[in-house]
Structure formats: C-alpha cells, structure tokens
Amino acid sequence: MTKVTPSGKKFFNQCFLFPHFRSDYLPYDIVKRPFRVQEEHKPKMGKIELGTTYQRDYNAHKIQPVTLVRPLERKHTTGGKLDTIPTYQDDYRSWEVQRREPSKVEHMYHPPTEKFGNSTTFQDDFVPRELIPRQSFKPPCVAKLSDVPFDSATSHRTSYIAHQLEPKFVRSKEEYKPSNQPFEDLTTHRNDFKGLPGQLTKSCKPENAKVGSSAHFNGVTEFQDRFQPWLVSLPEVRKTKEYVPPPGNMDFNSMSHLDYIKHEISPAVPIRPISNGRRTNAPFQGHTTTKEDFKAWSSCQLETTKKQQEIPNPTGKFYDLTTFKSHYIPHQIIPAQSFKPVCAVVPKSAPFQDETMYRTEYTPKKQEICPANYPSPPGYVYVNTDSHGHKFFRQLPPEFSESNSNPIPKEVAVVS
C-alpha cells in the first residue's frame, strides 16, 4: 500500500508491512541476577615461618681490602730536538703566476646623428574637446512654511482613559521567634564513623651506638704514604722569527690602472632656456581664480564641552601633621644583651667528653603491643560482628587478666 505526498514522494504504510507484531509479541518476566554473599574471613591459626633458603644456605665471608689496579704514572721524556717542519712546507714548490689578458670587448659609444621625430599613440589619437558643464539635477528649494499653528493632539492623547489604581498590597513583617527545641548537630559522619585502632609504625632508625677508637692518630694518610714526587721540566719557550723584508721594489700598478683609456667627455647641455636679459616695467598681474572666487567666511570659536568641577579646589596652606607624628613618643633604645659564652681555649691534649645527660640517664622501655593485633585478644571474649566486618570483644573480670603484664583496654575492635 503506497501513498503519494503533495511533493510527489511515495512511502509505504508501516501498519501494512508489520500487521502481526502486536498480536504475536509475548512479554517475558525479567529475572534479576542472584547476588553473591561474601563469605566471612576466617584467619588461619598458627605462626608464619619467615625463614628463607637464602638465610639458611648463606655463608658469611671475610671481606679483604681491594687492591688498586691503577699502574704507577710514568712520564717519558727524551733529550732529542723536535723537528717542527711540516710536510706541506717541505714538499710545497712555488710556481710562477702568468699574467692573464683582459677579456673586455672594446665598444665605443656613438650618439645618433638624426633627430628623434617619432610621435606617440597619445599624440596621434588625442583630440582636444571643449569642456561642457554638467547639468544639475538638484530640485529648486520651493518649501513654504504654513501659517496654521501646530496641533500637538495625537490618537493616544485623545483615546487614552485614565483609570484609578488599586492600593498596593503591603505584606506585614513577621517577628522572628527562636525555636525552643535544642539544635541537633549530630551528622551522619559522626553517627556512622567508628575509629579503628591501627598498627603502630615501626621505627627504622638504628640504635644510637657510640662509634669511637682509643688509638692515637699518627697523621699519615694513604695519599701521603703512596705519593711520589716527580721532577717537572719547564715548558719550552718558542722564539718568534725575525721579520725580513722582501728584496726589490714593490710594483703598485694594477691592471685597471694600466689598461684604462681616458676619454674626453663634453659637458652636459642644460635644458633651461637661455634668458635674453630683458626686463619689463609692466606691473605684475597676480590675479588667480582662487583670489577671485574664494570668499572668506567669518569663523567663530567653538565652546569647550568640559564638565564643570563639582568639588571645589582646596584653599589655604596644606596641614601635613599626621596622627602618627602627633601621637608618636620616641623611646630610648636599649641594646639587647648577648648571651654568647666567652670563647675559652680548650687544650688539644685532653680527650673530648661527648657524654650527655640523655645518654647516661636514658632507659629504653619495652614497646607495648596493642591487643587488637591478635586474632583473639587475651583477656577478652568474642561478642559479635557487625555488617562492616568489625568484631567486638568483651573484657573478662580482673582475676582472668592479672596473668598478662600488658595493660588491656576496656573495648577492642578488630577488622576481619
């Protein structure tokens, strides 16, 4: 089944092509995918064996100092004289340069003897014509002013009907009344968040062990022991050669100077006409079209559009006394006392006492282990586990927890 539109296009009816879709379609029930419940983590009992095959099979070896592989430095010097003549200077032979002949073509300029009498296309085709003034199409000014007075009545003024406005509704301002109920400042973060005790970080700082030696320093180093002084020869000074001028006289003549031929040039003829030296006593006629047709108009100076100053200028002398100058009270400066101790000379022979009160009186304490690190804390009984995986334990009576020397908190939360 086809249908023709006004534009001439044809299209098929959709209902005719798919008549059985609604009758044959059967809806199916959508079944959601089953949600897999995460199993509860159960920690394994026992201890982890941290020993490796490397720790078990490794044999410690005694390390010996590394011997230097660098050979001793030796300077090779010879007593012979150095030959400084290069191969270029020894094998080069100078050749006699022949003089090249100039390849310039002699061309003498000869001016034409005949007179130039050719005419241009502009001179042949141009015909002088008389100027014709253009006709003005501007209409004559025939505007006439009317004697009837101006009537300013419009349709809006004649047809407008003024209506009385209704009074504007004013809303009364309500008085603020504070609430009698207490403010509930408990947020979801405060309500749901429960702090979990974390594991204490272990310090990677090594123990402060005193490193020192009772042996006396003899003042001999490896550099002083192995250094061998070598004899150094002074650098050879190269003498400059004495300048020897070349024999004979220098020829200053060039090819241009010898081959140049001088020509006699006649002076240029001026194009200015020759004045006959005659003077006339007649008066000078200085009338021009500009002088005759130009009319001077009276010009008036335009007034400035500068805005008038609203704030008047201050009058009188400037009073430069500020509040800081008037209220400032100068005080005498007392120099700060130096607490630097007097530089006392300490004898070098006495040993340096590097012991401090912290080193002598410090007593290392044993780090307490948090009971939350144990899978089943000693002195507690398991109660339940919440939805977030937090296990809660209840404290036993004091007679059960006296056997453990570590202090036990009242409540412990463990993350599984």
C-alpha positions in Angstrom: 0.0 0.0 0.0 1.6 3.3 -1.1 0.7 6.9 -0.6 1.7 9.9 -2.6 2.5 13.2 -0.8 2.0 16.7 -2.4 5.7 16.9 -3.1 5.5 13.8 -5.3 7.3 11.3 -2.9 5.9 7.8 -2.1 6.1 5.9 1.1 4.7 2.6 2.4 2.3 2.2 5.2 4.1 0.8 8.3 0.9 -1.0 9.6 0.6 -2.8 6.3 4.2 -4.2 6.5 4.0 -5.3 10.2 0.4 -6.2 11.0 1.1 -9.2 13.3 3.7 -7.6 15.7 1.2 -6.7 18.5 -0.7 -10.0 18.3 2.4 -12.3 18.2 4.5 -10.4 20.8 4.7 -12.2 24.2 6.2 -10.3 27.1 8.7 -12.2 29.4 9.3 -11.7 33.1 12.7 -10.1 33.9 14.6 -12.0 36.5 17.3 -10.3 38.5 20.7 -11.9 38.8 21.3 -13.5 42.1 23.6 -11.6 44.5 26.6 -13.5 45.8 27.0 -13.1 49.5 30.6 -12.5 50.6 32.0 -15.2 52.9 33.3 -14.2 56.2 37.0 -14.1 56.5 38.4 -16.6 59.0 42.1 -16.1 59.9 44.3 -19.2 60.0 45.8 -20.3 63.3 49.5 -20.7 63.9 52.6 -18.7 63.2 54.2 -17.8 59.8 57.6 -19.2 59.1 59.7 -16.3 57.8 62.9 -18.3 57.2 64.2 -18.4 53.6 66.7 -20.7 51.8 69.0 -17.7 51.4 69.2 -17.1 55.1 69.7 -20.9 55.7 72.4 -21.6 52.9 74.3 -18.2 53.0 77.8 -18.5 54.3 79.4 -15.2 55.5 82.9 -14.5 54.0 85.5 -12.2 55.4 86.0 -9.1 53.1 89.5 -8.1 52.4 90.5 -4.6 51.2 90.5 -4.1 47.5 94.0 -3.6 45.9 94.4 -0.8 43.5 94.7 -1.9 39.8 95.9 1.6 38.6 99.5 1.5 37.4 102.1 4.0 38.5 102.3 7.1 36.4 105.5 7.3 34.4 106.5 10.3 32.3 108.6 9.5 29.2 110.9 12.4 28.2 113.6 12.4 25.5 116.5 14.7 25.1 116.3 14.9 21.3 115.3 18.1 19.5 111.8 18.3 17.9 111.7 18.8 14.1 108.8 21.3 13.6 108.9 21.4 9.7 105.6 20.0 8.3 105.3 18.0 5.2 103.4 20.9 3.4 106.2 23.3 4.0 108.8 20.8 2.9 107.1 19.5 -0.3 105.4 22.7 -1.5 107.0 24.4 -4.5 106.1 27.9 -5.5 105.1 28.4 -9.2 105.4 31.5 -11.3 102.0 33.1 -12.0 101.5 34.3 -15.5 99.5 37.5 -16.2 96.1 37.0 -17.6 95.0 39.1 -20.5 91.7 41.0 -20.1 88.7 39.7 -22.0 87.0 43.1 -22.2 85.3 43.9 -25.5 86.1 47.3 -26.8 82.8 49.2 -27.6 82.8 52.9 -28.3 79.6 54.7 -27.9 78.5 56.8 -30.9 75.5 59.1 -30.4 72.9 59.2 -33.2 73.1 62.0 -35.7 69.4 62.1 -36.8 66.8 63.9 -34.8 64.1 61.8 -32.9 60.8 62.6 -34.6 58.5 59.6 -33.8 55.1 60.5 -32.4 53.3 58.6 -29.7 49.9 57.0 -29.9 48.5 59.5 -27.4 49.6 62.4 -29.7 48.0 60.7 -32.7 44.7 59.6 -31.1 44.0 62.5 -28.8 41.5 65.1 -30.0 41.0 68.2 -27.8 37.4 68.8 -26.8 35.6 71.7 -25.3 34.5 71.3 -21.6 30.7 71.2 -21.2 29.4 71.9 -17.7 27.3 69.1 -16.2 23.6 69.7 -15.7 22.5 69.8 -12.0 19.5 67.6 -11.1 19.0 69.2 -7.7 15.4 70.4 -7.3 14.9 74.1 -6.5 14.1 75.0 -2.9 10.4 75.9 -3.0 9.5 74.9 0.5 6.8 77.2 2.0 6.1 77.4 5.7 2.4 77.1 6.8 0.7 79.8 8.8 -1.6 77.4 10.7 -0.5 76.8 14.3 0.9 73.3 15.2 -1.7 71.0 16.6 0.0 68.5 19.0 -3.0 66.3 19.6 -2.3 62.6 18.9 -4.6 59.5 18.9 -3.0 58.3 22.2 -3.9 61.6 23.9 -7.4 61.7 22.6 -8.3 58.0 23.2 -6.4 57.3 26.5 -8.7 56.8 29.5 -7.1 57.2 32.9 -8.0 54.6 35.4 -7.6 54.8 39.2 -5.0 52.3 40.5 -5.8 50.0 43.4 -3.8 50.3 46.6 -0.6 48.2 46.6 -0.6 45.2 48.9 1.9 45.5 51.6 2.9 42.4 53.5 3.4 42.8 57.2 6.8 41.8 58.6 6.7 38.8 60.8 8.6 38.9 64.1 11.4 36.3 64.5 10.7 33.7 67.2 13.6 31.4 68.1 12.8 27.7 68.4 12.6 26.1 71.8 14.0 22.7 70.7 17.7 22.1 71.1 19.8 22.1 67.9 20.7 18.6 66.6 24.3 18.8 65.4 24.8 15.0 65.1 25.8 14.3 61.5 25.8 11.0 59.6 29.6 11.0 59.7 29.7 11.3 63.5 26.9 8.8 63.9 28.3 6.1 61.5 32.1 6.6 61.8 33.8 4.4 64.4 37.5 4.8 64.8 39.6 1.7 64.4 42.9 1.4 66.2 45.7 0.9 63.6 49.0 -0.9 63.9 51.9 1.2 65.3 54.5 2.0 62.8 57.9 0.5 63.4 60.9 2.9 63.6 63.6 2.3 61.0 66.1 4.4 63.0 69.1 2.3 64.1 70.2 2.2 67.7 72.5 5.0 68.7 75.7 3.1 69.1 78.8 5.0 70.1 81.5 4.8 67.4 85.0 5.6 68.5 88.5 4.4 68.8 91.1 4.7 71.5 94.1 4.6 69.1 96.1 7.8 68.6 96.0 9.3 65.1 99.6 9.3 63.7 98.9 11.9 61.0 99.8 9.7 58.0 97.2 9.3 55.2 97.1 7.0 52.2 97.9 9.9 49.8 101.0 10.9 51.8 102.2 7.3 52.0 101.8 6.5 48.3 102.5 9.9 46.7 105.9 10.0 44.8 107.2 13.4 43.8 108.3 13.7 40.1 110.7 16.1 38.5 108.8 18.5 36.3 110.6 20.2 33.4 109.9 23.8 32.4 107.9 24.3 29.2 110.0 25.2 26.2 109.6 28.8 25.0 109.2 29.2 21.3 111.1 32.0 19.8 109.5 34.2 17.1 111.3 34.6 13.8 112.7 38.0 12.9 110.9 39.8 10.2 113.0 40.1 7.0 111.6 42.4 4.3 111.5 41.0 0.7 114.1 42.2 -1.7 113.4 44.6 -4.6 110.8 47.4 -5.0 107.0 46.8 -4.9 105.0 47.5 -8.1 101.8 49.4 -7.2 100.5 49.4 -10.8 97.2 47.4 -11.2 95.6 46.0 -14.4 92.8 48.7 -14.2 95.4 51.4 -13.9 97.5 50.2 -16.8 94.6 49.3 -19.3 92.4 52.2 -18.6 91.9 54.6 -21.6 90.8 58.1 -20.8 88.1 59.7 -23.0 87.3 63.3 -23.5 83.7 63.9 -22.2 81.8 67.1 -23.3 79.9 68.8 -20.5 76.1 68.2 -20.4 74.0 70.8 -22.2 71.4 72.5 -19.8 67.8 72.1 -20.8 66.9 75.5 -19.2 66.1 78.1 -21.9 68.7 80.9 -22.3 67.5 84.2 -20.8 67.8 87.2 -23.1 68.4 89.5 -20.2 65.4 91.7 -20.9 63.3 93.2 -18.1 59.8 94.7 -18.4 58.5 97.6 -16.4 54.8 96.4 -16.7 53.1 95.6 -13.3 52.8 92.0 -12.3 49.3 90.5 -12.9 48.8 88.4 -9.8 45.1 87.6 -10.2 44.2 84.0 -9.9 41.0 82.0 -9.8 41.5 81.3 -6.1 41.8 85.0 -5.3 38.7 86.0 -7.3 36.3 83.1 -6.4 37.4 82.5 -2.8 35.2 84.2 -0.1 36.4 84.4 3.4 33.8 83.2 5.9 33.7 84.5 9.4 34.6 81.7 11.8 33.6 81.6 15.4 35.4 79.6 18.1 33.6 76.5 19.4 32.9 76.5 23.1 34.5 73.7 25.2 32.3 70.9 26.4 34.3 70.4 29.6 32.2 69.4 32.5 32.1 71.8 35.4 34.0 70.7 38.5 31.6 69.8 41.3 34.2 69.6 44.1 35.8 73.0 44.8 39.6 73.1 45.0 41.1 73.4 48.5 42.2 76.8 49.7 44.8 77.6 52.3 48.1 76.0 53.4 48.4 72.2 53.5 48.4 70.9 57.0 50.9 68.0 56.9 50.7 66.9 60.5 49.6 63.2 60.7 48.2 61.2 63.7 51.5 59.2 63.8 53.6 62.4 64.1 51.3 63.9 66.7 50.9 60.7 68.9 54.4 59.2 68.4 56.6 59.3 71.5 60.3 58.5 70.9 61.9 56.0 73.3 65.5 55.3 74.0 66.7 52.0 72.5 68.3 49.6 75.0 70.8 47.3 73.2 70.0 43.5 73.6 72.3 41.6 76.0 74.4 39.0 74.3 74.2 35.6 76.0 77.1 34.2 73.9 79.7 32.4 76.2 83.2 33.7 76.4 85.4 31.8 73.9 87.6 29.6 76.2 90.7 27.9 74.9 90.4 24.1 75.3 93.7 22.2 75.4 94.0 19.8 72.5 95.7 17.1 74.6 92.6 16.5 76.7 90.1 13.9 75.4 86.7 15.1 74.2 83.9 14.3 76.6 80.9 13.5 74.4 78.7 12.0 77.1 75.4 13.8 77.7 72.7 13.6 80.3 70.4 11.9 77.8 72.8 9.1 77.1 73.6 8.4 80.7 70.1 8.7 82.2 68.1 7.2 79.2 66.4 3.9 80.0 64.9 2.0 77.0 61.4 0.9 77.5 59.6 -2.1 76.1 57.0 -1.3 73.5 53.5 -2.3 74.4 51.6 -4.4 71.8 48.0 -3.4 71.1 45.6 -6.4 71.8 43.9 -5.6 68.5 46.8 -7.2 66.7 45.9 -10.7 68.0 43.2 -12.7 66.2 41.8 -13.5 69.6 42.9 -10.8 72.2 44.0 -12.2 75.6 41.6 -11.2 78.4 38.6 -10.7 76.0 35.6 -12.8 74.9 34.2 -12.6 71.4 30.7 -11.0 71.3 29.5 -10.4 67.7 30.4 -9.0 64.2 28.6 -6.0 62.6 27.7 -5.5 58.9 31.0 -3.7 58.2 33.2 -6.6 59.4 34.1 -5.2 62.8 34.5 -7.8 65.5 33.6 -6.8 69.1 35.0 -8.4 72.2 34.0 -8.1 75.9 36.6 -7.7 78.7 36.9 -10.5 81.3 36.9 -9.9 85.0 40.2 -8.7 86.6 41.2 -12.0 88.1 41.5 -13.5 84.5 43.6 -10.7 83.1 46.1 -10.4 86.0 48.4 -13.0 84.5 49.2 -10.7 81.5 51.6 -7.9 82.2 50.4 -5.7 79.3 47.5 -3.2 80.2 44.3 -4.2 78.5 41.8 -1.6 77.3 38.1 -1.9 78.0 36.9 -2.3 74.4 38.7 -3.7 71.3 37.5 -3.6 67.6 39.2 -5.8 65.0 38.7 -5.7 61.3 38.4 -9.1 59.6 
